[in-house]
Amino acid sequence: MSFKLKNTGDVTGADAVQVYVGPPSDAPAGVQFAVRSLAQFDRVEIDPGKSTDVNLHVDARQLSYWSDARPSSGCSTRTGGRCTSATPMQCPASRSRRR
């Protein structure tokens, strides 16, 4: 997951950027999933008025599940935010192969 992070404040700031994984949109009945779980994080420090590109790798295994009902399609929802109380940004997860 890649995004640009900007410090709009007047002082140097640091925060833990976090990516959460939610349940798949096609979850089978009877299979329980966490509402969201932490998939990746990093500490980022940015000078006032500056921005930086943040790249966090979420392993494909973190986007999959296994149940007796059926194997996963490997799709879920990724959510990024600075903390659980922040309004998160959401994007559908997609499978991509690294070459």
Rosetta constraint file for C-alpha pairs under 8 A:
AtomPair CA 1 CA 55 HARMONIC 5.75 0.50
AtomPair CA 1 CA 56 HARMONIC 5.26 0.50
AtomPair CA 1 CA 57 HARMONIC 6.15 0.50
AtomPair CA 1 CA 58 HARMONIC 7.16 0.50
AtomPair CA 2 CA 53 HARMONIC 7.03 0.50
AtomPair CA 2 CA 54 HARMONIC 5.55 0.50
AtomPair CA 2 CA 55 HARMONIC 4.43 0.50
AtomPair CA 2 CA 56 HARMONIC 6.41 0.50
AtomPair CA 3 CA 53 HARMONIC 5.80 0.50
AtomPair CA 3 CA 54 HARMONIC 5.42 0.50
AtomPair CA 3 CA 55 HARMONIC 6.78 0.50
AtomPair CA 4 CA 51 HARMONIC 6.68 0.50
AtomPair CA 4 CA 52 HARMONIC 5.63 0.50
AtomPair CA 4 CA 53 HARMONIC 4.44 0.50
AtomPair CA 4 CA 54 HARMONIC 5.94 0.50
AtomPair CA 5 CA 51 HARMONIC 5.40 0.50
AtomPair CA 5 CA 52 HARMONIC 5.41 0.50
AtomPair CA 5 CA 53 HARMONIC 6.26 0.50
AtomPair CA 5 CA 54 HARMONIC 6.82 0.50
AtomPair CA 6 CA 46 HARMONIC 7.53 0.50
AtomPair CA 6 CA 49 HARMONIC 7.00 0.50
AtomPair CA 6 CA 50 HARMONIC 5.86 0.50
AtomPair CA 6 CA 51 HARMONIC 3.98 0.50
AtomPair CA 6 CA 52 HARMONIC 6.49 0.50
AtomPair CA 7 CA 12 HARMONIC 7.71 0.50
AtomPair CA 7 CA 13 HARMONIC 6.89 0.50
AtomPair CA 7 CA 46 HARMONIC 6.17 0.50
AtomPair CA 7 CA 47 HARMONIC 6.81 0.50
AtomPair CA 7 CA 48 HARMONIC 5.55 0.50
AtomPair CA 7 CA 49 HARMONIC 5.35 0.50
AtomPair CA 7 CA 50 HARMONIC 5.73 0.50
AtomPair CA 7 CA 51 HARMONIC 6.14 0.50
AtomPair CA 8 CA 48 HARMONIC 6.47 0.50
AtomPair CA 8 CA 49 HARMONIC 5.27 0.50
AtomPair CA 8 CA 50 HARMONIC 7.61 0.50
AtomPair CA 9 CA 13 HARMONIC 7.84 0.50
AtomPair CA 9 CA 48 HARMONIC 5.61 0.50
AtomPair CA 9 CA 49 HARMONIC 6.55 0.50
AtomPair CA 10 CA 48 HARMONIC 5.17 0.50
AtomPair CA 10 CA 49 HARMONIC 7.15 0.50
AtomPair CA 11 CA 47 HARMONIC 6.73 0.50
AtomPair CA 11 CA 48 HARMONIC 5.06 0.50
AtomPair CA 12 CA 45 HARMONIC 7.13 0.50
AtomPair CA 12 CA 46 HARMONIC 5.71 0.50
AtomPair CA 12 CA 47 HARMONIC 4.28 0.50
AtomPair CA 12 CA 48 HARMONIC 5.08 0.50
AtomPair CA 13 CA 45 HARMONIC 5.61 0.50
AtomPair CA 13 CA 46 HARMONIC 5.44 0.50
AtomPair CA 13 CA 47 HARMONIC 6.45 0.50
AtomPair CA 13 CA 48 HARMONIC 7.24 0.50
AtomPair CA 14 CA 43 HARMONIC 6.89 0.50
AtomPair CA 14 CA 44 HARMONIC 5.44 0.50
AtomPair CA 14 CA 45 HARMONIC 4.11 0.50
AtomPair CA 14 CA 46 HARMONIC 6.32 0.50
AtomPair CA 15 CA 43 HARMONIC 5.67 0.50
AtomPair CA 15 CA 44 HARMONIC 5.59 0.50
AtomPair CA 15 CA 45 HARMONIC 6.68 0.50
AtomPair CA 15 CA 82 HARMONIC 7.04 0.50
AtomPair CA 16 CA 41 HARMONIC 6.51 0.50
AtomPair CA 16 CA 42 HARMONIC 5.53 0.50
AtomPair CA 16 CA 43 HARMONIC 4.41 0.50
AtomPair CA 16 CA 44 HARMONIC 6.28 0.50
AtomPair CA 16 CA 82 HARMONIC 6.21 0.50
AtomPair CA 16 CA 83 HARMONIC 7.90 0.50
AtomPair CA 17 CA 41 HARMONIC 5.45 0.50
AtomPair CA 17 CA 42 HARMONIC 5.43 0.50
AtomPair CA 17 CA 43 HARMONIC 6.20 0.50
AtomPair CA 17 CA 44 HARMONIC 6.88 0.50
AtomPair CA 17 CA 80 HARMONIC 7.48 0.50
AtomPair CA 17 CA 81 HARMONIC 6.40 0.50
AtomPair CA 17 CA 82 HARMONIC 5.11 0.50
AtomPair CA 17 CA 83 HARMONIC 7.85 0.50
AtomPair CA 18 CA 38 HARMONIC 7.09 0.50
AtomPair CA 18 CA 39 HARMONIC 7.75 0.50
AtomPair CA 18 CA 40 HARMONIC 5.97 0.50
AtomPair CA 18 CA 41 HARMONIC 4.36 0.50
AtomPair CA 18 CA 42 HARMONIC 6.81 0.50
AtomPair CA 18 CA 80 HARMONIC 5.59 0.50
AtomPair CA 18 CA 81 HARMONIC 5.57 0.50
AtomPair CA 18 CA 82 HARMONIC 5.88 0.50
AtomPair CA 18 CA 83 HARMONIC 7.16 0.50
AtomPair CA 19 CA 38 HARMONIC 6.06 0.50
AtomPair CA 19 CA 39 HARMONIC 5.63 0.50
AtomPair CA 19 CA 40 HARMONIC 5.25 0.50
AtomPair CA 19 CA 41 HARMONIC 6.18 0.50
AtomPair CA 19 CA 56 HARMONIC 7.80 0.50
AtomPair CA 19 CA 78 HARMONIC 6.65 0.50
AtomPair CA 19 CA 79 HARMONIC 5.53 0.50
AtomPair CA 19 CA 80 HARMONIC 4.29 0.50
AtomPair CA 19 CA 81 HARMONIC 6.61 0.50
AtomPair CA 20 CA 36 HARMONIC 5.87 0.50
AtomPair CA 20 CA 37 HARMONIC 5.22 0.50
AtomPair CA 20 CA 38 HARMONIC 4.43 0.50
AtomPair CA 20 CA 39 HARMONIC 5.22 0.50
AtomPair CA 20 CA 40 HARMONIC 7.15 0.50
AtomPair CA 20 CA 78 HARMONIC 5.57 0.50
AtomPair CA 20 CA 79 HARMONIC 4.81 0.50
AtomPair CA 20 CA 80 HARMONIC 5.97 0.50
AtomPair CA 21 CA 36 HARMONIC 5.30 0.50
AtomPair CA 21 CA 37 HARMONIC 5.32 0.50
AtomPair CA 21 CA 38 HARMONIC 6.40 0.50
AtomPair CA 21 CA 39 HARMONIC 6.03 0.50
AtomPair CA 21 CA 62 HARMONIC 7.71 0.50
AtomPair CA 21 CA 63 HARMONIC 7.18 0.50
AtomPair CA 21 CA 76 HARMONIC 6.74 0.50
AtomPair CA 21 CA 77 HARMONIC 5.70 0.50
AtomPair CA 21 CA 78 HARMONIC 4.60 0.50
AtomPair CA 21 CA 79 HARMONIC 6.15 0.50
AtomPair CA 22 CA 33 HARMONIC 7.86 0.50
AtomPair CA 22 CA 34 HARMONIC 6.90 0.50
AtomPair CA 22 CA 35 HARMONIC 5.73 0.50
AtomPair CA 22 CA 36 HARMONIC 4.28 0.50
AtomPair CA 22 CA 37 HARMONIC 6.54 0.50
AtomPair CA 22 CA 76 HARMONIC 5.91 0.50
AtomPair CA 22 CA 77 HARMONIC 5.02 0.50
AtomPair CA 22 CA 78 HARMONIC 6.23 0.50
AtomPair CA 22 CA 79 HARMONIC 7.44 0.50
AtomPair CA 23 CA 27 HARMONIC 6.93 0.50
AtomPair CA 23 CA 33 HARMONIC 5.74 0.50
AtomPair CA 23 CA 34 HARMONIC 6.75 0.50
AtomPair CA 23 CA 35 HARMONIC 6.56 0.50
AtomPair CA 23 CA 36 HARMONIC 6.97 0.50
AtomPair CA 23 CA 76 HARMONIC 5.49 0.50
AtomPair CA 23 CA 77 HARMONIC 6.58 0.50
AtomPair CA 24 CA 74 HARMONIC 7.99 0.50
AtomPair CA 24 CA 75 HARMONIC 5.66 0.50
AtomPair CA 24 CA 76 HARMONIC 3.91 0.50
AtomPair CA 24 CA 77 HARMONIC 6.44 0.50
AtomPair CA 25 CA 75 HARMONIC 7.67 0.50
AtomPair CA 25 CA 76 HARMONIC 6.38 0.50
AtomPair CA 25 CA 77 HARMONIC 7.67 0.50
AtomPair CA 27 CA 31 HARMONIC 7.03 0.50
AtomPair CA 28 CA 69 HARMONIC 7.00 0.50
AtomPair CA 28 CA 70 HARMONIC 7.87 0.50
AtomPair CA 31 CA 67 HARMONIC 7.20 0.50
AtomPair CA 31 CA 69 HARMONIC 7.91 0.50
AtomPair CA 39 CA 58 HARMONIC 6.29 0.50
AtomPair CA 39 CA 62 HARMONIC 6.79 0.50
AtomPair CA 40 CA 56 HARMONIC 6.54 0.50
AtomPair CA 40 CA 57 HARMONIC 7.09 0.50
AtomPair CA 40 CA 58 HARMONIC 6.33 0.50
AtomPair CA 41 CA 56 HARMONIC 7.05 0.50
AtomPair CA 42 CA 56 HARMONIC 7.62 0.50
AtomPair CA 46 CA 50 HARMONIC 6.36 0.50
AtomPair CA 46 CA 51 HARMONIC 6.76 0.50
AtomPair CA 46 CA 52 HARMONIC 7.28 0.50
AtomPair CA 47 CA 51 HARMONIC 7.96 0.50
AtomPair CA 58 CA 62 HARMONIC 6.72 0.50
AtomPair CA 58 CA 63 HARMONIC 7.89 0.50
AtomPair CA 59 CA 63 HARMONIC 7.20 0.50
AtomPair CA 60 CA 64 HARMONIC 6.72 0.50
AtomPair CA 60 CA 74 HARMONIC 7.49 0.50
AtomPair CA 60 CA 95 HARMONIC 7.41 0.50
AtomPair CA 61 CA 65 HARMONIC 7.82 0.50
AtomPair CA 63 CA 74 HARMONIC 5.43 0.50
AtomPair CA 63 CA 75 HARMONIC 6.02 0.50
AtomPair CA 63 CA 76 HARMONIC 6.07 0.50
AtomPair CA 63 CA 93 HARMONIC 7.95 0.50
AtomPair CA 64 CA 72 HARMONIC 5.71 0.50
AtomPair CA 64 CA 73 HARMONIC 7.08 0.50
AtomPair CA 64 CA 74 HARMONIC 4.45 0.50
AtomPair CA 64 CA 75 HARMONIC 6.80 0.50
AtomPair CA 64 CA 76 HARMONIC 7.84 0.50
AtomPair CA 65 CA 71 HARMONIC 6.83 0.50
AtomPair CA 65 CA 72 HARMONIC 5.32 0.50
AtomPair CA 65 CA 74 HARMONIC 7.27 0.50
AtomPair CA 66 CA 70 HARMONIC 6.96 0.50
AtomPair CA 66 CA 71 HARMONIC 5.01 0.50
AtomPair CA 66 CA 72 HARMONIC 5.90 0.50
AtomPair CA 67 CA 71 HARMONIC 6.02 0.50
AtomPair CA 67 CA 72 HARMONIC 7.78 0.50
AtomPair CA 74 CA 95 HARMONIC 6.98 0.50
AtomPair CA 75 CA 92 HARMONIC 7.89 0.50
AtomPair CA 75 CA 93 HARMONIC 5.76 0.50
AtomPair CA 75 CA 94 HARMONIC 6.19 0.50
AtomPair CA 75 CA 95 HARMONIC 7.07 0.50
AtomPair CA 76 CA 92 HARMONIC 6.67 0.50
AtomPair CA 76 CA 93 HARMONIC 5.49 0.50
AtomPair CA 76 CA 94 HARMONIC 7.93 0.50
AtomPair CA 77 CA 90 HARMONIC 7.10 0.50
AtomPair CA 77 CA 91 HARMONIC 6.32 0.50
AtomPair CA 77 CA 92 HARMONIC 4.87 0.50
AtomPair CA 77 CA 93 HARMONIC 5.27 0.50
AtomPair CA 78 CA 90 HARMONIC 6.00 0.50
AtomPair CA 78 CA 91 HARMONIC 5.79 0.50
AtomPair CA 78 CA 92 HARMONIC 6.24 0.50
AtomPair CA 78 CA 93 HARMONIC 5.88 0.50
AtomPair CA 79 CA 88 HARMONIC 6.10 0.50
AtomPair CA 79 CA 89 HARMONIC 5.75 0.50
AtomPair CA 79 CA 90 HARMONIC 4.65 0.50
AtomPair CA 79 CA 91 HARMONIC 6.67 0.50
AtomPair CA 80 CA 88 HARMONIC 5.56 0.50
AtomPair CA 80 CA 89 HARMONIC 5.49 0.50
AtomPair CA 80 CA 90 HARMONIC 6.62 0.50
AtomPair CA 81 CA 86 HARMONIC 6.22 0.50
AtomPair CA 81 CA 87 HARMONIC 6.89 0.50
AtomPair CA 81 CA 88 HARMONIC 4.73 0.50
AtomPair CA 81 CA 89 HARMONIC 6.51 0.50
AtomPair CA 82 CA 86 HARMONIC 6.25 0.50
AtomPair CA 82 CA 88 HARMONIC 7.85 0.50
AtomPair CA 84 CA 88 HARMONIC 7.99 0.50
